[in-house]
Amino acid sequence: IKGCFDEIVFVDTGSTDNSCFFIEQVNKQIEAGSQVRDGIPEIKLYHFDWINDFSAARNFSFEKCTSDYVMWIDLDDALSNAQAFIKWRDTVMHSAHYWLALYNYAFNPQGGVECKFVRERVVRRNYGFKWEYPVHEGLLQKEGKKFWPQRANTWWVNHRRTEEYRKADHMRNVNIMKALTDDKISSRMKFYLGKELFENGFHKESSKPLLDASKAHDIEIHDRSLAIQ
């Protein structure tokens, strides 16, 4: 991400891998004028107590940003091409308020992409965009201003989660959604709860939330179709 951003906001939700110490060392190098970190601004480090809600953490991070546009990227994500991103940023970014980009989410051992989809990635700050849902969160507009969406095609994001990490947290999302009370579990959460239960081998338990989602009219039609499948 060298040279890509005017500011970097780093929000730690309770890491145990010395991420915060690393950030502090980077900032010390920047303060000392190190050329090694040329193109990276001083990183604003914040702590957020994890409350099993990805949207709450992401909204907290967005609130700390001051630039015209905000891009989110997780620590196990990698930008595909910094130079292509910089050219896009300097030429076309301001032509839209809301940018989608490809997300290569899973790779096989040979390096090939196994799962990819398009995700919201860059938005105009102060246009009412907020994260919603505790997991499988979406960036939605909450204030009703007119906005112009576009898709970036010259850069994308690669998710570099390790196999060990995947195995360690494969039931994390299920446990978050199971803890939701009846008045908090939306149709979207019912779909994802059923989907993840099914994918983890709990086929019988997945049937009720998937059936509920298939009948819901407040979620995307493709999600209802997937629930039926």
N, C-alpha and C positions, 0 to 999 in steps of 0.2 A: 504493500500500500504506500510505498515511498512516493512522496510528491502528490498524492491523490487528494488529501484533505487539508482544509484550513484549520480544523480543530478535531481532536480525537477525545471522545468521552468513553472512559472504560468503567463499566459498572460490574463490580464483583459481587456475586450472590452466595459466597461461602466456599470459594475454591480451596483445595488442599494441595495444589501443585506448585506453590510459590509464584503464582502469576503476579500477585501484587508486589512482591519483592522484585521481580523482573521489571515491572513497570517503573518502580522507584529507581532502579539502576539506569534504565533508559533515560528517565528525566534528568538524572545527575549528569549523564553524558551530554544531553542537550544543553543543560546549563553551562557545562564546561566548554561548549562550542565544538564538540566532537564532530568531525566530518563523517564519521561512521553512520551517524543518525541524521545526516543532512536530508532535508525533505520531510522530516517528521516533526510536527509541532509538539510542544510540551503536552503530555497526556494528562487529562483531568481524571483523577482516580476517585471513584465514589464506592461506597459499600451499601448494599441493599440486603436486608435480612430476608432470606428465602421464605416465602409463604405459600409454596406450591401453586404459584400463579405466574406464568410466563408473561402475560399481558401487563401485570402490575409492574414487573421488573423492567419491561421494555418501555412502558409509559414513563417510568421514573427516569430512564436514561434519556428519552427524548426531551423531557422537561429541562435537562441540564444542558441541552444544545442551544447555541446562539446563532449559528449560521443560517443562511437563507434556505438551504436544503439539508436534509438529513438522510444518511444511508445507515442501515443497520447491518452488522456482520458479526457472527459469533466467533468465538476464539478457535473453534475447530473448522472454520471456513477459510478459504483462500480465494482471493481475487484472481481471475484467469489471466489478465493482462493489464498491468498498471498503465502502460503507455496508451493503450486503446481506451482505457477508462478516462485518462486525463484529456485526450482529444475529444471524447464524447462530452465530458464535463464542460469543456471550454467552447464547444460549438453548438450543441443541441440541447443540453440539459434544461436550459431555461425556457424551452418551447413547450414544456408540459409541467403539470403540478404533481404528477403521480407516475412513477416509472416501475414497470415490471421487468424482470430479468430472469433468464434461465437459471435454475438451481439444480446442479448435478448432485443428487442427494446420496446415492450409494454406488459404490464401485465393487467390481469383482476382484479376486486376487491377481488377475492379469492386468488390472488397471482400466478395464472397460466399464462404461457407465451402465449400471443395472436399473437405476431409478432416477428419473429426472422430471421436473415440472417447473412451471413458471410461478414465481413468487413476487409480491410487492417488495420493492427494495429501496427506492429513493423517493422521498416526498418533499413537497414544499412545506417548510415550517409555518406555523400559524394559519394553516388552512383547515384546521379542525380534524386532522387525522389522529385517531387513537386506536390503540390495540385493544382487542376484545377477545374474550374466552381465555380460561386459565391455561389451556394447552391446545395445540393446533391453532394457535392464535392467528387472528386476521387483522390487518390494518384497515380500519373503516373510517369513513368520514362521519363526524358526529355533529357538525355545526351547519350543514346544509349549503355551504358555499359551492358555487359551480367550479368544477375542476376539469382539467384536460388530461386524460391518461394516455400513456404511450408505452411501447416496449423497446427496451434497449437490446440491440442485436450484435454489437461489436465486442461486448464483454459479458461475462457471466461469473457465477460463484460456484466453487467446488467444495462440497462438504467432505472434510477429511477425518471423519470419525473412525477410530480404530475398531477392529473386531472385538477386542477385549472390552472396550467401552460400551459397544453395542450390547454385548452379552450381559454386562453388569447392570444396565439400566433398561432392559427390554420390557419390564413391567412397570416402570416408573409412571408413564402416562396413564396406564390403566388404574393404578392406585390413586392418582390425582383425581381422575374422573369419578371413580367409585366413591370418593369422599364427598362429592358434591351432594347437597340436599336436593330434594325434589323440585324446590322452587328455583334452584340455581342451575340445574342441568338442562340446557337448551336442546333443541332438536339436533343441532350441529354436534353437540357433545354426545348425544345418544348415538349418532351415527359413528363417530370416532371410537366410542367405547365398544360398541358392537364389533366394529372393524378390527380393533386391536385385540379384543378377546378372541375373535375368530382366528386371527393370524398367529396367536400364541397357543392355539390348540384347544381353547375353551369353547367348543362349537355350540354346545347346548346352552351355556350361559349367554352366548352372544345373540341368541335368537330374539329375545324380547326387545333389547334396545334397537336392534336392526329392524325389527318389525315396526316399532314405534317410528323410527326414522323414515321408513318407506311410506308411511301414511302422512308424514308432516308436509305442510305446504310452505313452511318458512325457511326451507333450505334449498340449495341448488338442485335442479332436476337430475343432474348427473350423479349427485350423492344419493338421491332416492333410488336411482336405478342400480347403483352399486350395492346399496343396502339389500335390494331384492336379490341380486346375483349372489 
